[in-house]
Amino acid sequence: MQDLKYIKSFRFGYARYHLENGKGLKAFLKVDYWNDRFEIVFKGEETDELFRSEIEEIARGLLSRKHGVNFATKIE
C-alpha cells in the first residue's frame, strides 16, 4: 500500500457502459455516480422500449449499490 501524502479523496464520478441487444441495437449508458443520475444514448435512430427498460433497471441497480467510498486509502 502506498503512503499517500497529497491525495486525500479519490471517488468515482462518471462511468460509461456499452450495451448491445444482440440484434444490432447499441446504446451507451452514462452513469453520473457523483450526482446519482444516468443517461441512455442509443446509437442510430432506432430504439427499443424493452431494451431501454432493462438498461434503466441496470442503471438504478448500479446507483443503488454505490457506497460513496473514498478509494484513496485503497490505492496500491
Order of alpha helices (4+ residues) and beta strands (2+ residues): beta-beta-beta-alpha
